[in-house]
Amino acid sequence: MKLIHYLVFSFLSFMLLAGFFYASNPVPKEKYLQITVTSGDTLWGLANEYRPSHHLSTDEFIEWVMDVNHLSNENIVAGEKLVIPVLKSEVNKGLVVTK
C-alpha cells in the first residue's frame, strides 16, 4: 500500500514540476503572426477569421491573445499590434497553396 502512495505522490510531483516548467517558458512570439488591428476588429471576429489556421475554440483564442499580449480586457483598438496564435509557417503554407 505504501508503494502505491509513493508512486502516486511521485507521479503528481512530476506533473506539478512539468507544469511549472511549461508555464515558465514564454511563448516565442517571433514564430507567431503579428497583426495590426483595424477599425471594427474584435477578438471574437479575429478568432473566426483565422479559425482555419489556429485550431482553437473562440474562447481559447481570446484567452491566448489576452495572455500573450498582456491585455487586461477584450477591448482592442485600431492601430494596436497583436500577436495571434497563428504560426507564420501556417500562413506561408496557405499562400503557397493558393498561388
C-alpha positions as CSV (number, residue, x, y, z in Angstrom):
1,M,0.0,0.0,0.0
2,K,2.8,2.4,0.8
3,L,4.4,1.7,-2.6
4,I,1.2,2.8,-4.3
5,H,1.1,6.0,-2.3
6,Y,4.8,6.6,-3.1
7,L,4.1,6.1,-6.8
8,V,1.1,8.3,-6.9
9,F,2.9,11.1,-4.9
10,S,5.9,10.8,-7.3
11,F,3.7,11.0,-10.4
12,L,1.8,14.0,-9.1
13,S,5.0,15.7,-8.1
14,F,6.5,15.1,-11.5
15,M,3.4,16.5,-13.2
16,L,3.4,19.6,-11.0
17,L,7.1,20.3,-11.8
18,A,6.4,19.7,-15.5
19,G,3.6,22.2,-15.3
20,F,5.8,24.8,-13.7
21,F,8.5,24.3,-16.3
22,Y,6.0,24.5,-19.2
23,A,4.4,27.7,-17.7
24,S,7.7,29.4,-17.1
25,N,8.6,29.2,-20.8
26,P,7.3,32.3,-22.6
27,V,5.6,32.0,-25.9
28,P,8.2,32.6,-28.7
29,K,6.4,35.5,-30.2
30,E,8.6,35.6,-33.3
31,K,7.1,32.3,-34.5
32,Y,3.6,33.7,-34.5
33,L,1.8,36.1,-36.8
34,Q,1.6,39.7,-35.7
35,I,-1.4,41.7,-37.0
36,T,-2.4,45.4,-36.8
37,V,-5.9,45.8,-35.5
38,T,-8.2,47.7,-37.9
39,S,-11.3,49.6,-37.1
40,G,-14.2,47.3,-36.2
41,D,-12.0,44.3,-35.3
42,T,-12.8,42.3,-32.2
43,L,-11.1,39.3,-30.7
44,W,-14.1,37.2,-31.4
45,G,-14.1,38.3,-35.1
46,L,-10.3,37.6,-35.4
47,A,-10.8,34.2,-33.9
48,N,-13.3,33.4,-36.6
49,E,-11.3,35.0,-39.4
50,Y,-8.2,32.9,-38.5
51,R,-10.0,29.7,-37.5
52,P,-8.6,27.5,-40.2
53,S,-5.1,28.4,-39.1
54,H,-5.3,28.3,-35.3
55,H,-7.4,25.2,-34.4
56,L,-8.6,26.7,-31.1
57,S,-12.1,27.4,-29.8
58,T,-13.1,31.0,-29.8
59,D,-12.6,31.2,-26.0
60,E,-9.2,29.6,-26.2
61,F,-8.1,32.0,-29.0
62,I,-9.2,35.1,-27.0
63,E,-7.6,33.8,-23.8
64,W,-4.3,33.2,-25.6
65,V,-4.3,36.6,-27.3
66,M,-5.1,38.4,-24.0
67,D,-2.4,36.4,-22.1
68,V,0.4,36.8,-24.6
69,N,-0.3,40.5,-25.4
70,H,-0.9,41.3,-21.7
71,L,-4.4,42.7,-22.3
72,S,-6.5,43.5,-19.3
73,N,-9.8,43.1,-21.1
74,E,-11.1,42.1,-24.5
75,N,-11.2,45.6,-25.9
76,I,-8.8,46.2,-28.8
77,V,-8.1,49.5,-30.6
78,A,-7.4,50.2,-34.2
79,G,-3.6,50.5,-34.9
80,E,-2.7,48.2,-32.0
81,K,-0.3,45.4,-32.9
82,L,-1.3,41.9,-31.6
83,V,0.4,38.6,-31.7
84,I,-2.2,35.9,-32.5
85,P,-1.9,32.1,-32.2
86,V,-1.3,31.5,-35.9
87,L,2.1,30.2,-36.8
88,K,3.8,32.1,-39.5
89,S,4.6,28.8,-41.2
90,E,0.8,28.1,-41.4
91,V,0.2,31.4,-43.2
92,N,3.1,30.8,-45.6
93,K,1.7,27.3,-46.4
94,G,-1.7,28.9,-47.2
95,L,-0.1,31.4,-49.5
96,V,1.9,28.7,-51.4
97,V,-1.2,26.5,-51.9
98,T,-3.4,29.4,-53.2
99,K,-0.8,30.6,-55.8
